[in-house]
């Protein structure tokens, strides 16, 4: 499941939520700033490289 970073014009803090929750937050004025698939983190990339060295 992908994580999404969101901001709100009246809140100084960003939040990170599951992508499935985006419509709920957008209805309250939150805006998507970035999407991150959890398999694209640096740690996951490192695991993929080690696995392919065989």
C-alpha distance matrix in Angstrom:
0.0 3.8 6.7 9.9 13.5 16.0 19.8 22.5 26.1 27.6 25.5 25.9 22.7 19.2 16.2 12.6 10.3 7.0 7.2 8.4 11.1 12.5 15.3 16.6 16.9 18.4 21.0 22.1 22.7 19.6 18.8 15.8 17.0 14.3 10.7 9.2 6.8 6.9 9.0 11.5 12.9 16.6 16.3 14.1 16.6 19.4 18.2 18.1 21.6 23.0 21.9 23.6 26.8 27.7
3.8 0.0 3.8 6.6 10.2 12.9 16.7 19.7 23.1 24.9 22.9 23.1 20.0 16.4 13.8 10.2 8.6 6.0 5.6 8.4 10.5 10.8 14.1 15.6 15.3 16.4 19.4 20.4 20.4 17.1 15.8 12.6 13.4 10.5 7.0 5.7 4.3 5.8 8.6 9.8 11.2 15.0 15.6 13.7 15.7 18.8 18.4 18.2 21.4 23.2 22.6 24.0 27.1 28.5
6.7 3.8 0.0 3.8 6.9 9.8 13.5 16.6 20.1 21.7 19.4 19.5 16.3 12.7 10.1 6.4 5.6 4.6 5.5 8.8 9.5 9.6 13.4 14.3 13.2 14.7 17.8 18.2 18.0 14.5 13.6 10.5 11.1 8.7 6.0 5.3 6.2 6.8 10.4 10.9 11.3 14.9 15.7 14.7 16.8 19.6 19.7 20.0 22.9 24.7 24.5 26.1 28.9 30.5
9.9 6.6 3.8 0.0 3.8 6.4 10.1 13.2 16.6 18.5 16.5 16.7 14.0 10.2 8.2 5.4 5.3 6.0 5.6 9.2 9.0 7.7 11.5 12.6 10.9 11.8 15.3 15.5 14.8 11.2 9.9 6.8 7.6 5.8 4.4 6.1 8.5 10.0 13.4 13.0 13.4 16.8 18.2 17.5 19.1 22.0 22.6 22.8 25.4 27.4 27.5 28.8 31.6 33.5
13.5 10.2 6.9 3.8 0.0 3.8 7.1 10.6 13.7 15.6 13.4 13.2 10.5 6.7 5.6 4.4 6.6 8.9 9.1 12.4 11.2 9.5 13.1 13.7 11.0 11.9 15.4 14.8 13.6 9.8 8.5 6.0 5.6 5.2 6.3 8.1 11.3 12.4 15.7 14.8 14.4 17.4 19.1 19.1 20.5 23.2 24.2 24.7 26.9 29.0 29.5 30.8 33.3 35.4
16.0 12.9 9.8 6.4 3.8 0.0 3.8 7.0 10.3 12.2 10.5 11.0 9.0 5.7 5.3 6.2 7.7 10.5 10.3 12.9 10.9 8.6 11.4 11.8 8.5 9.0 12.4 11.5 9.9 6.1 5.3 4.5 5.3 7.2 9.0 11.5 14.6 16.0 19.3 18.4 18.2 21.1 22.9 22.9 24.3 26.9 27.9 28.4 30.6 32.7 33.2 34.4 37.0 39.1
19.8 16.7 13.5 10.1 7.1 3.8 0.0 3.8 6.7 8.7 7.3 7.9 7.0 4.9 6.6 9.0 10.9 14.0 14.0 16.3 13.8 11.4 13.5 13.4 9.7 9.8 12.8 11.0 8.7 5.5 5.4 6.6 6.7 9.7 12.3 14.9 18.2 19.5 22.8 21.6 21.1 23.7 25.6 26.0 27.2 29.7 31.0 31.6 33.6 35.7 36.4 37.6 40.0 42.3
22.5 19.7 16.6 13.2 10.6 7.0 3.8 0.0 3.8 5.5 5.2 7.5 7.9 7.5 9.0 11.9 13.2 16.3 16.2 17.8 14.8 12.5 13.7 13.0 9.3 9.2 11.2 8.7 6.2 4.6 6.2 9.0 9.9 13.2 15.7 18.4 21.5 22.8 26.3 25.2 24.8 27.4 29.3 29.6 30.9 33.5 34.6 35.2 37.3 39.4 40.0 41.3 43.7 45.9
26.1 23.1 20.1 16.6 13.7 10.3 6.7 3.8 0.0 3.8 5.8 7.7 9.7 10.2 12.4 15.4 17.0 20.0 19.7 21.3 18.4 15.8 16.6 16.1 12.6 11.7 13.3 10.8 7.7 7.6 8.5 11.6 11.9 15.6 18.5 21.3 24.6 26.1 29.4 28.1 27.6 30.0 32.1 32.6 33.7 36.2 37.6 38.1 40.0 42.2 43.0 44.1 46.4 48.8
27.6 24.9 21.7 18.5 15.6 12.2 8.7 5.5 3.8 0.0 3.8 6.8 9.2 10.9 12.9 16.4 17.8 21.1 21.4 22.7 19.4 17.4 18.1 16.8 13.4 13.4 14.2 11.0 9.0 9.3 11.3 14.4 14.9 18.3 21.0 23.6 26.8 27.8 31.3 30.2 29.4 31.8 33.6 34.3 35.7 38.0 39.3 40.1 42.0 44.0 44.9 46.2 48.5 50.8
25.5 22.9 19.4 16.5 13.4 10.5 7.3 5.2 5.8 3.8 0.0 3.8 5.6 7.8 9.9 13.6 15.5 19.0 19.8 21.4 18.2 16.6 18.0 16.5 12.9 13.7 15.1 11.8 10.3 9.3 11.3 13.7 13.8 16.8 19.3 21.4 24.6 25.3 28.8 27.8 26.7 29.0 30.6 31.5 33.0 35.1 36.4 37.4 39.3 41.2 42.1 43.6 45.8 48.0
25.9 23.1 19.5 16.7 13.2 11.0 7.9 7.5 7.7 6.8 3.8 0.0 3.8 6.8 9.9 13.5 16.2 19.9 20.9 23.0 20.0 18.4 20.4 19.3 15.5 16.3 18.3 15.2 13.4 11.7 12.8 14.4 13.5 16.3 19.0 20.8 24.2 24.6 28.0 26.7 25.2 27.1 28.9 30.2 31.4 33.3 34.9 36.1 37.7 39.5 40.7 42.2 44.1 46.5
22.7 20.0 16.3 14.0 10.5 9.0 7.0 7.9 9.7 9.2 5.6 3.8 0.0 3.8 6.6 10.2 13.1 16.8 18.2 20.4 17.6 16.4 18.9 17.7 14.1 15.5 17.8 15.0 13.7 11.2 12.3 13.1 12.3 14.3 16.7 18.0 21.2 21.3 24.8 23.7 22.1 24.1 25.6 26.9 28.4 30.2 31.6 32.9 34.7 36.3 37.5 39.1 41.1 43.3
19.2 16.4 12.7 10.2 6.7 5.7 4.9 7.5 10.2 10.9 7.8 6.8 3.8 0.0 3.8 6.9 10.0 13.6 14.7 17.3 14.8 13.5 16.3 15.7 12.1 13.5 16.3 14.1 12.7 9.5 9.9 9.9 9.0 10.7 12.9 14.3 17.5 17.9 21.3 20.3 19.0 21.3 22.9 23.8 25.3 27.3 28.6 29.7 31.6 33.4 34.4 35.9 38.0 40.3
16.2 13.8 10.1 8.2 5.6 5.3 6.6 9.0 12.4 12.9 9.9 9.9 6.6 3.8 0.0 3.8 6.5 10.2 11.9 14.2 11.7 11.1 14.2 13.3 10.1 12.3 15.0 13.2 12.7 9.3 10.2 9.7 9.9 10.7 11.8 12.9 15.6 15.7 19.4 19.0 17.8 20.5 21.6 22.2 24.2 26.3 27.1 28.2 30.5 32.1 32.7 34.5 36.8 38.7
12.6 10.2 6.4 5.4 4.4 6.2 9.0 11.9 15.4 16.4 13.6 13.5 10.2 6.9 3.8 0.0 3.8 7.1 9.1 11.7 10.1 9.9 13.6 13.2 10.8 12.9 15.9 14.9 14.7 11.1 11.2 9.6 9.9 9.4 9.3 9.8 12.1 12.1 15.8 15.7 14.8 17.8 18.7 18.9 21.0 23.3 23.8 24.8 27.3 28.9 29.3 31.1 33.5 35.4
10.3 8.6 5.6 5.3 6.6 7.7 10.9 13.2 17.0 17.8 15.5 16.2 13.1 10.0 6.5 3.8 0.0 3.8 6.3 8.2 6.6 7.4 10.9 10.5 9.0 11.6 14.2 13.8 14.4 11.1 11.6 10.0 11.5 10.8 9.7 10.3 11.8 11.9 15.7 16.3 16.0 19.4 19.9 19.5 21.9 24.4 24.4 25.2 28.0 29.5 29.5 31.3 34.0 35.5
7.0 6.0 4.6 6.0 8.9 10.5 14.0 16.3 20.0 21.1 19.0 19.9 16.8 13.6 10.2 7.1 3.8 0.0 3.8 5.4 5.6 7.2 10.6 10.8 10.6 12.7 15.2 15.7 16.5 13.5 13.5 11.4 13.3 11.8 9.5 9.8 10.0 10.4 13.8 15.1 15.5 19.1 19.4 18.3 20.8 23.4 23.0 23.5 26.6 28.1 27.6 29.4 32.4 33.6
7.2 5.6 5.5 5.6 9.1 10.3 14.0 16.2 19.7 21.4 19.8 20.9 18.2 14.7 11.9 9.1 6.3 3.8 0.0 3.8 5.3 5.4 8.6 10.1 10.2 11.3 14.0 15.3 15.6 12.8 12.1 9.7 12.0 10.5 8.0 9.2 9.5 11.1 14.1 15.0 16.2 19.9 20.7 19.2 21.2 24.2 23.9 23.8 26.9 28.8 28.1 29.5 32.6 34.0
8.4 8.4 8.8 9.2 12.4 12.9 16.3 17.8 21.3 22.7 21.4 23.0 20.4 17.3 14.2 11.7 8.2 5.4 3.8 0.0 3.8 5.7 7.4 8.6 10.0 11.4 13.2 14.9 16.1 14.0 14.0 12.3 15.2 14.1 11.7 12.9 12.6 13.9 16.7 18.1 19.4 23.2 23.6 21.8 24.1 27.0 26.3 26.2 29.5 31.2 30.2 31.6 34.9 36.0
11.1 10.5 9.5 9.0 11.2 10.9 13.8 14.8 18.4 19.4 18.2 20.0 17.6 14.8 11.7 10.1 6.6 5.6 5.3 3.8 0.0 3.8 5.7 5.5 6.6 8.8 10.4 11.6 13.1 11.0 11.9 11.1 14.2 14.0 12.5 14.0 14.6 15.7 18.9 20.0 20.7 24.4 24.9 23.7 26.0 28.8 28.4 28.6 31.8 33.4 32.7 34.3 37.4 38.6
12.5 10.8 9.6 7.7 9.5 8.6 11.4 12.5 15.8 17.4 16.6 18.4 16.4 13.5 11.1 9.9 7.4 7.2 5.4 5.7 3.8 0.0 3.8 5.4 5.2 6.0 8.6 10.0 10.6 8.4 8.6 7.8 11.2 11.5 10.6 13.1 14.3 16.1 19.3 19.7 20.6 24.2 25.3 24.1 26.0 29.0 29.0 28.9 31.9 33.9 33.4 34.7 37.8 39.3
15.3 14.1 13.4 11.5 13.1 11.4 13.5 13.7 16.6 18.1 18.0 20.4 18.9 16.3 14.2 13.6 10.9 10.6 8.6 7.4 5.7 3.8 0.0 3.8 5.5 5.0 6.2 8.9 10.0 9.2 9.8 10.1 13.8 14.6 13.9 16.6 17.7 19.6 22.6 23.1 24.3 27.9 29.0 27.7 29.4 32.6 32.5 32.2 35.2 37.3 36.6 37.8 41.0 42.4
16.6 15.6 14.3 12.6 13.7 11.8 13.4 13.0 16.1 16.8 16.5 19.3 17.7 15.7 13.3 13.2 10.5 10.8 10.1 8.6 5.5 5.4 3.8 0.0 3.8 5.6 5.4 7.0 9.3 8.9 10.9 11.8 15.4 16.4 15.9 18.3 19.4 20.8 24.1 24.8 25.5 29.1 29.9 28.9 31.0 33.9 33.7 33.8 36.9 38.7 38.1 39.6 42.7 44.0
16.9 15.3 13.2 10.9 11.0 8.5 9.7 9.3 12.6 13.4 12.9 15.5 14.1 12.1 10.1 10.8 9.0 10.6 10.2 10.0 6.6 5.2 5.5 3.8 0.0 3.8 5.3 5.2 6.6 5.4 7.8 9.2 12.5 14.1 14.3 16.9 18.7 20.0 23.5 23.7 24.0 27.5 28.5 27.9 29.9 32.7 32.8 33.1 36.0 37.9 37.6 39.1 42.0 43.6
18.4 16.4 14.7 11.8 11.9 9.0 9.8 9.2 11.7 13.4 13.7 16.3 15.5 13.5 12.3 12.9 11.6 12.7 11.3 11.4 8.8 6.0 5.0 5.6 3.8 0.0 3.8 5.2 5.0 4.7 6.0 8.0 11.6 13.7 14.3 17.4 19.4 21.4 24.6 24.4 25.1 28.5 30.0 29.2 30.7 33.8 34.2 34.1 36.8 39.0 38.8 39.9 42.9 44.7
21.0 19.4 17.8 15.3 15.4 12.4 12.8 11.2 13.3 14.2 15.1 18.3 17.8 16.3 15.0 15.9 14.2 15.2 14.0 13.2 10.4 8.6 6.2 5.4 5.3 3.8 0.0 3.8 5.6 7.3 9.4 11.8 15.4 17.5 17.9 21.0 22.7 24.5 27.8 27.9 28.6 32.1 33.3 32.5 34.2 37.2 37.4 37.4 40.2 42.3 42.0 43.2 46.2 47.9
22.1 20.4 18.2 15.5 14.8 11.5 11.0 8.7 10.8 11.0 11.8 15.2 15.0 14.1 13.2 14.9 13.8 15.7 15.3 14.9 11.6 10.0 8.9 7.0 5.2 5.2 3.8 0.0 3.8 5.9 9.2 12.1 15.1 17.6 18.6 21.5 23.6 25.0 28.5 28.5 28.7 32.0 33.2 32.8 34.6 37.4 37.8 38.1 40.8 42.8 42.7 44.1 47.0 48.7
22.7 20.4 18.0 14.8 13.6 9.9 8.7 6.2 7.7 9.0 10.3 13.4 13.7 12.7 12.7 14.7 14.4 16.5 15.6 16.1 13.1 10.6 10.0 9.3 6.6 5.0 5.6 3.8 0.0 3.8 6.5 10.1 12.7 15.7 17.3 20.5 23.0 24.7 28.1 27.6 27.8 30.9 32.6 32.3 33.7 36.6 37.3 37.5 40.0 42.2 42.3 43.4 46.2 48.2
19.6 17.1 14.5 11.2 9.8 6.1 5.5 4.6 7.6 9.3 9.3 11.7 11.2 9.5 9.3 11.1 11.1 13.5 12.8 14.0 11.0 8.4 9.2 8.9 5.4 4.7 7.3 5.9 3.8 0.0 3.8 6.9 9.4 12.2 13.8 16.9 19.5 21.2 24.5 23.9 24.0 27.1 28.8 28.6 30.0 32.8 33.6 33.9 36.3 38.5 38.7 39.9 42.6 44.6
18.8 15.8 13.6 9.9 8.5 5.3 5.4 6.2 8.5 11.3 11.3 12.8 12.3 9.9 10.2 11.2 11.6 13.5 12.1 14.0 11.9 8.6 9.8 10.9 7.8 6.0 9.4 9.2 6.5 3.8 0.0 3.8 6.3 9.4 11.4 14.8 17.7 19.8 22.9 21.8 22.3 25.3 27.3 26.9 28.0 31.0 32.0 31.9 34.2 36.6 36.9 37.8 40.5 42.7
15.8 12.6 10.5 6.8 6.0 4.5 6.6 9.0 11.6 14.4 13.7 14.4 13.1 9.9 9.7 9.6 10.0 11.4 9.7 12.3 11.1 7.8 10.1 11.8 9.2 8.0 11.8 12.1 10.1 6.9 3.8 0.0 3.8 5.8 7.6 11.1 14.0 16.4 19.2 18.1 18.8 21.8 23.9 23.4 24.3 27.4 28.4 28.2 30.5 33.0 33.2 34.0 36.8 38.9
17.0 13.4 11.1 7.6 5.6 5.3 6.7 9.9 11.9 14.9 13.8 13.5 12.3 9.0 9.9 9.9 11.5 13.3 12.0 15.2 14.2 11.2 13.8 15.4 12.5 11.6 15.4 15.1 12.7 9.4 6.3 3.8 0.0 3.8 7.2 10.3 13.8 16.0 18.6 16.9 17.1 19.8 22.2 22.1 22.7 25.6 27.1 27.0 28.8 31.4 32.0 32.7 35.2 37.7
14.3 10.5 8.7 5.8 5.2 7.2 9.7 13.2 15.6 18.3 16.8 16.3 14.3 10.7 10.7 9.4 10.8 11.8 10.5 14.1 14.0 11.5 14.6 16.4 14.1 13.7 17.5 17.6 15.7 12.2 9.4 5.8 3.8 0.0 3.8 6.7 10.2 12.5 14.9 13.1 13.6 16.4 18.9 18.5 19.0 22.1 23.4 23.2 25.2 27.8 28.3 29.0 31.5 33.9
10.7 7.0 6.0 4.4 6.3 9.0 12.3 15.7 18.5 21.0 19.3 19.0 16.7 12.9 11.8 9.3 9.7 9.5 8.0 11.7 12.5 10.6 13.9 15.9 14.3 14.3 17.9 18.6 17.3 13.8 11.4 7.6 7.2 3.8 0.0 3.8 6.7 9.5 11.9 10.6 11.7 15.0 17.1 16.1 16.9 20.2 21.0 20.7 23.0 25.5 25.6 26.4 29.2 31.3
9.2 5.7 5.3 6.1 8.1 11.5 14.9 18.4 21.3 23.6 21.4 20.8 18.0 14.3 12.9 9.8 10.3 9.8 9.2 12.9 14.0 13.1 16.6 18.3 16.9 17.4 21.0 21.5 20.5 16.9 14.8 11.1 10.3 6.7 3.8 0.0 3.8 6.0 8.3 7.1 8.1 11.6 13.4 12.3 13.4 16.6 17.3 17.2 19.5 21.9 22.1 23.1 25.8 27.9
6.8 4.3 6.2 8.5 11.3 14.6 18.2 21.5 24.6 26.8 24.6 24.2 21.2 17.5 15.6 12.1 11.8 10.0 9.5 12.6 14.6 14.3 17.7 19.4 18.7 19.4 22.7 23.6 23.0 19.5 17.7 14.0 13.8 10.2 6.7 3.8 0.0 3.8 5.4 5.6 7.7 11.4 12.4 10.5 11.8 15.2 15.2 14.8 17.6 19.8 19.5 20.5 23.5 25.3
6.9 5.8 6.8 10.0 12.4 16.0 19.5 22.8 26.1 27.8 25.3 24.6 21.3 17.9 15.7 12.1 11.9 10.4 11.1 13.9 15.7 16.1 19.6 20.8 20.0 21.4 24.5 25.0 24.7 21.2 19.8 16.4 16.0 12.5 9.5 6.0 3.8 0.0 3.8 5.5 6.0 9.7 9.8 8.1 10.5 13.2 12.9 13.3 16.3 17.9 17.7 19.4 22.2 23.7
9.0 8.6 10.4 13.4 15.7 19.3 22.8 26.3 29.4 31.3 28.8 28.0 24.8 21.3 19.4 15.8 15.7 13.8 14.1 16.7 18.9 19.3 22.6 24.1 23.5 24.6 27.8 28.5 28.1 24.5 22.9 19.2 18.6 14.9 11.9 8.3 5.4 3.8 0.0 3.8 5.7 8.6 8.5 5.6 7.6 10.6 10.0 9.7 12.9 14.7 14.2 15.7 18.6 20.2
11.5 9.8 10.9 13.0 14.8 18.4 21.6 25.2 28.1 30.2 27.8 26.7 23.7 20.3 19.0 15.7 16.3 15.1 15.0 18.1 20.0 19.7 23.1 24.8 23.7 24.4 27.9 28.5 27.6 23.9 21.8 18.1 16.9 13.1 10.6 7.1 5.6 5.5 3.8 0.0 3.8 6.5 8.1 6.1 6.4 9.9 10.7 10.2 12.4 14.9 15.2 16.1 18.7 20.9
12.9 11.2 11.3 13.4 14.4 18.2 21.1 24.8 27.6 29.4 26.7 25.2 22.1 19.0 17.8 14.8 16.0 15.5 16.2 19.4 20.7 20.6 24.3 25.5 24.0 25.1 28.6 28.7 27.8 24.0 22.3 18.8 17.1 13.6 11.7 8.1 7.7 6.0 5.7 3.8 0.0 3.8 5.4 5.3 6.4 8.8 10.1 10.9 12.7 14.6 15.6 17.0 19.1 21.4
16.6 15.0 14.9 16.8 17.4 21.1 23.7 27.4 30.0 31.8 29.0 27.1 24.1 21.3 20.5 17.8 19.4 19.1 19.9 23.2 24.4 24.2 27.9 29.1 27.5 28.5 32.1 32.0 30.9 27.1 25.3 21.8 19.8 16.4 15.0 11.6 11.4 9.7 8.6 6.5 3.8 0.0 3.8 5.5 5.1 6.3 8.8 10.0 10.8 12.6 14.4 15.7 17.1 19.7
16.3 15.6 15.7 18.2 19.1 22.9 25.6 29.3 32.1 33.6 30.6 28.9 25.6 22.9 21.6 18.7 19.9 19.4 20.7 23.6 24.9 25.3 29.0 29.9 28.5 30.0 33.3 33.2 32.6 28.8 27.3 23.9 22.2 18.9 17.1 13.4 12.4 9.8 8.5 8.1 5.4 3.8 0.0 3.8 5.4 5.1 6.4 8.8 10.1 10.8 12.5 14.6 15.9 18.0
14.1 13.7 14.7 17.5 19.1 22.9 26.0 29.6 32.6 34.3 31.5 30.2 26.9 23.8 22.2 18.9 19.5 18.3 19.2 21.8 23.7 24.1 27.7 28.9 27.9 29.2 32.5 32.8 32.3 28.6 26.9 23.4 22.1 18.5 16.1 12.3 10.5 8.1 5.6 6.1 5.3 5.5 3.8 0.0 3.8 5.3 5.1 6.3 8.8 10.0 10.6 12.6 14.7 16.5
16.6 15.7 16.8 19.1 20.5 24.3 27.2 30.9 33.7 35.7 33.0 31.4 28.4 25.3 24.2 21.0 21.9 20.8 21.2 24.1 26.0 26.0 29.4 31.0 29.9 30.7 34.2 34.6 33.7 30.0 28.0 24.3 22.7 19.0 16.9 13.4 11.8 10.5 7.6 6.4 6.4 5.1 5.4 3.8 0.0 3.8 5.4 5.1 6.4 8.8 10.0 10.9 12.8 15.3
19.4 18.8 19.6 22.0 23.2 26.9 29.7 33.5 36.2 38.0 35.1 33.3 30.2 27.3 26.3 23.3 24.4 23.4 24.2 27.0 28.8 29.0 32.6 33.9 32.7 33.8 37.2 37.4 36.6 32.8 31.0 27.4 25.6 22.1 20.2 16.6 15.2 13.2 10.6 9.9 8.8 6.3 5.1 5.3 3.8 0.0 3.8 5.4 5.2 6.4 8.7 10.1 11.1 13.6
18.2 18.4 19.7 22.6 24.2 27.9 31.0 34.6 37.6 39.3 36.4 34.9 31.6 28.6 27.1 23.8 24.4 23.0 23.9 26.3 28.4 29.0 32.5 33.7 32.8 34.2 37.4 37.8 37.3 33.6 32.0 28.4 27.1 23.4 21.0 17.3 15.2 12.9 10.0 10.7 10.1 8.8 6.4 5.1 5.4 3.8 0.0 3.8 5.5 5.2 6.2 8.8 10.3 11.9
18.1 18.2 20.0 22.8 24.7 28.4 31.6 35.2 38.1 40.1 37.4 36.1 32.9 29.7 28.2 24.8 25.2 23.5 23.8 26.2 28.6 28.9 32.2 33.8 33.1 34.1 37.4 38.1 37.5 33.9 31.9 28.2 27.0 23.2 20.7 17.2 14.8 13.3 9.7 10.2 10.9 10.0 8.8 6.3 5.1 5.4 3.8 0.0 3.8 5.5 5.1 6.3 8.9 10.8
21.6 21.4 22.9 25.4 26.9 30.6 33.6 37.3 40.0 42.0 39.3 37.7 34.7 31.6 30.5 27.3 28.0 26.6 26.9 29.5 31.8 31.9 35.2 36.9 36.0 36.8 40.2 40.8 40.0 36.3 34.2 30.5 28.8 25.2 23.0 19.5 17.6 16.3 12.9 12.4 12.7 10.8 10.1 8.8 6.4 5.2 5.5 3.8 0.0 3.8 5.4 5.3 6.5 9.4
23.0 23.2 24.7 27.4 29.0 32.7 35.7 39.4 42.2 44.0 41.2 39.5 36.3 33.4 32.1 28.9 29.5 28.1 28.8 31.2 33.4 33.9 37.3 38.7 37.9 39.0 42.3 42.8 42.2 38.5 36.6 33.0 31.4 27.8 25.5 21.9 19.8 17.9 14.7 14.9 14.6 12.6 10.8 10.0 8.8 6.4 5.2 5.5 3.8 0.0 3.8 5.5 5.4 7.4
21.9 22.6 24.5 27.5 29.5 33.2 36.4 40.0 43.0 44.9 42.1 40.7 37.5 34.4 32.7 29.3 29.5 27.6 28.1 30.2 32.7 33.4 36.6 38.1 37.6 38.8 42.0 42.7 42.3 38.7 36.9 33.2 32.0 28.3 25.6 22.1 19.5 17.7 14.2 15.2 15.6 14.4 12.5 10.6 10.0 8.7 6.2 5.1 5.4 3.8 0.0 3.8 5.6 6.1
23.6 24.0 26.1 28.8 30.8 34.4 37.6 41.3 44.1 46.2 43.6 42.2 39.1 35.9 34.5 31.1 31.3 29.4 29.5 31.6 34.3 34.7 37.8 39.6 39.1 39.9 43.2 44.1 43.4 39.9 37.8 34.0 32.7 29.0 26.4 23.1 20.5 19.4 15.7 16.1 17.0 15.7 14.6 12.6 10.9 10.1 8.8 6.3 5.3 5.5 3.8 0.0 3.8 5.4
26.8 27.1 28.9 31.6 33.3 37.0 40.0 43.7 46.4 48.5 45.8 44.1 41.1 38.0 36.8 33.5 34.0 32.4 32.6 34.9 37.4 37.8 41.0 42.7 42.0 42.9 46.2 47.0 46.2 42.6 40.5 36.8 35.2 31.5 29.2 25.8 23.5 22.2 18.6 18.7 19.1 17.1 15.9 14.7 12.8 11.1 10.3 8.9 6.5 5.4 5.6 3.8 0.0 3.8
27.7 28.5 30.5 33.5 35.4 39.1 42.3 45.9 48.8 50.8 48.0 46.5 43.3 40.3 38.7 35.4 35.5 33.6 34.0 36.0 38.6 39.3 42.4 44.0 43.6 44.7 47.9 48.7 48.2 44.6 42.7 38.9 37.7 33.9 31.3 27.9 25.3 23.7 20.2 20.9 21.4 19.7 18.0 16.5 15.3 13.6 11.9 10.8 9.4 7.4 6.1 5.4 3.8 0.0
